[in-house]
Amino acid sequence: MTAMPESSEAASVPTPRRRVVPLFLAVVAAAWVVDQLTKVLAVDRLADRAEPIRLVPGVLELTFLRNPGAAFGMGASMTVLLSVVAIAVCVAVVRLAARLRDRVWTVALVLLLAGALGNLTDRVFREPGPFRGHVVDFIDYGGFFVGNVADIYLTVAAVLVVIRTWQGVGIDGTRAEADESGAKDRA
């Protein structure tokens, strides 16, 4: 009888290489579809509303906003640059996908790619034109900022990347070895 792996080891169980990228891309596509469907619904149901839909008054509302910039409306004049950066992120993540062997990193990169593609799709295909399109935002977090499902993906991805990096786990599931001499010097 074999012992159960520790939770950190369970998260880094290797997956056969030939299945990683197609499965990865299929999950990204599903997440992207969810983002795009929510934006279509937001345009259809919220664009002409005078008042937001209050889910939790003062905390969470549904309202409609077309955002030409990045988070918090920053970079409104840099939509083309934001599009180029999103394309670069997408290419880098797809290239990394074949090396994925850690489940947490896989979830993080799925969310990162789906979020980047979701907002990039808006920048490419929405008004006022290609690579200048405005991102559809509709989730208002108590007046702090208005975002969308792609932004949720990007935020969760960032948190997972920070956690896994802090834990010293690479995308291939290997753990960084502590420098023994440095550890002894600090003791």
C-alpha positions in Angstrom: 0.0 0.0 0.0 1.4 3.4 -0.9 1.3 6.5 1.2 -0.9 9.4 0.1 1.1 12.2 -1.4 1.3 15.4 0.5 -1.0 18.2 -0.8 1.9 20.1 -2.3 3.1 17.0 -4.1 -0.4 16.2 -5.3 -0.5 19.6 -7.0 2.6 18.8 -9.1 1.7 15.3 -10.4 3.1 15.1 -13.9 0.8 14.9 -16.9 1.8 13.2 -20.2 3.2 15.9 -22.5 1.1 15.2 -25.6 -2.2 15.8 -23.6 -1.1 19.0 -21.8 -1.4 21.6 -24.6 -4.7 20.5 -26.2 -6.4 20.2 -22.8 -4.8 23.5 -21.7 -6.1 25.3 -24.8 -9.6 23.7 -24.5 -10.0 25.0 -20.9 -8.7 28.4 -22.0 -11.3 28.4 -24.8 -14.1 27.5 -22.4 -13.1 30.3 -20.0 -12.8 32.8 -22.9 -16.3 31.9 -24.0 -17.7 32.5 -20.5 -16.0 36.0 -20.5 -17.3 36.9 -23.9 -20.9 35.7 -23.1 -21.0 37.8 -20.0 -19.8 40.8 -22.0 -22.5 40.2 -24.7 -25.1 40.0 -21.9 -23.7 43.2 -20.3 -24.0 45.1 -23.6 -27.5 43.7 -24.2 -28.9 44.2 -20.7 -26.9 47.0 -19.1 -25.8 49.5 -21.9 -29.1 51.4 -21.9 -29.9 51.2 -18.2 -29.9 54.5 -16.3 -29.4 52.8 -13.0 -27.1 50.0 -12.0 -28.4 46.6 -10.8 -27.6 46.6 -7.1 -26.6 43.0 -6.0 -25.1 44.1 -2.7 -25.7 47.9 -2.4 -22.5 49.9 -2.0 -20.4 46.7 -2.5 -21.3 44.9 -5.7 -23.4 46.3 -8.6 -23.8 45.6 -12.3 -23.3 48.7 -14.4 -22.0 49.3 -17.9 -18.7 50.9 -18.9 -16.6 50.9 -22.0 -13.0 51.1 -20.9 -10.3 52.3 -23.4 -7.5 51.7 -20.9 -6.2 49.2 -18.4 -7.1 48.7 -14.8 -8.7 51.7 -13.1 -9.0 53.4 -16.5 -5.3 54.1 -16.7 -3.6 54.2 -20.1 -6.7 55.2 -22.0 -4.5 56.7 -24.8 -2.4 53.5 -25.0 -4.9 51.0 -26.3 -2.7 49.9 -29.2 0.2 49.3 -26.8 -2.0 47.4 -24.4 -3.1 45.2 -27.3 0.5 44.5 -28.3 1.4 43.6 -24.7 -1.6 41.3 -24.5 -0.5 39.5 -27.7 3.0 39.1 -26.3 1.6 37.7 -23.0 -0.6 35.2 -25.0 2.3 34.0 -27.1 4.5 33.6 -24.0 1.8 31.6 -22.1 1.1 29.3 -25.1 4.9 28.6 -25.4 5.1 27.8 -21.7 2.1 25.5 -21.8 4.1 22.5 -23.1 6.3 22.7 -20.0 3.5 22.7 -17.5 3.6 19.9 -14.9 2.1 21.6 -11.9 -1.6 21.9 -11.5 -1.6 25.3 -9.7 0.6 26.8 -12.4 -1.7 25.3 -15.0 -4.7 26.9 -13.5 -2.8 30.2 -13.2 -1.7 30.2 -16.8 -5.1 29.1 -18.0 -6.7 32.1 -16.2 -3.9 34.4 -17.4 -4.3 33.4 -21.0 -8.2 33.5 -20.9 -8.2 36.9 -19.2 -5.6 38.4 -21.6 -7.5 36.9 -24.6 -10.9 38.1 -23.3 -9.8 41.7 -23.0 -7.7 41.5 -26.2 -10.8 40.4 -28.1 -12.6 43.5 -27.0 -9.6 45.7 -28.0 -9.5 44.1 -31.5 -13.2 43.7 -32.3 -15.1 46.4 -30.4 -15.6 50.1 -31.3 -14.0 52.4 -32.1 -11.9 50.0 -34.2 -9.2 47.3 -34.4 -6.6 47.6 -31.6 -8.4 50.7 -30.3 -11.5 49.0 -29.1 -12.9 49.6 -25.6 -13.1 46.7 -23.1 -16.6 46.0 -21.8 -16.6 46.4 -18.0 -19.7 45.8 -15.9 -18.9 44.5 -12.4 -18.7 47.5 -10.1 -16.9 46.8 -6.9 -18.4 49.5 -4.6 -17.1 52.3 -6.7 -13.5 51.2 -6.3 -13.3 50.0 -9.9 -15.4 48.4 -12.6 -14.2 45.2 -14.2 -15.3 42.1 -16.0 -14.8 38.3 -15.9 -11.5 38.5 -17.7 -10.3 40.8 -15.0 -11.3 38.3 -12.3 -9.3 35.7 -14.2 -6.2 38.0 -14.4 -6.4 38.8 -10.7 -6.7 35.1 -9.6 -3.9 34.2 -12.0 -1.7 36.9 -10.4 -2.4 35.7 -6.9 -1.6 32.0 -7.9 1.6 33.0 -9.6 2.8 34.9 -6.5 1.9 32.0 -4.2 3.5 29.4 -6.3 6.6 31.5 -6.9 6.8 32.2 -3.1 6.5 28.4 -2.5 9.5 27.9 -4.9 7.6 25.6 -7.3 8.3 25.9 -11.0 5.9 25.5 -13.8 7.3 22.0 -14.4 6.5 21.0 -10.8 10.1 21.1 -9.5 10.9 22.8 -6.3 13.7 25.3 -5.9 16.3 23.9 -3.5 17.3 26.2 -0.6 20.9 27.3 -0.6 22.2 25.2 2.3 25.2 27.5 3.0 22.9 30.5 3.1 20.5 28.7 5.4 23.4 27.7 7.8 24.7 31.3 7.8 21.4 32.6 8.9 20.9 30.0 11.7 
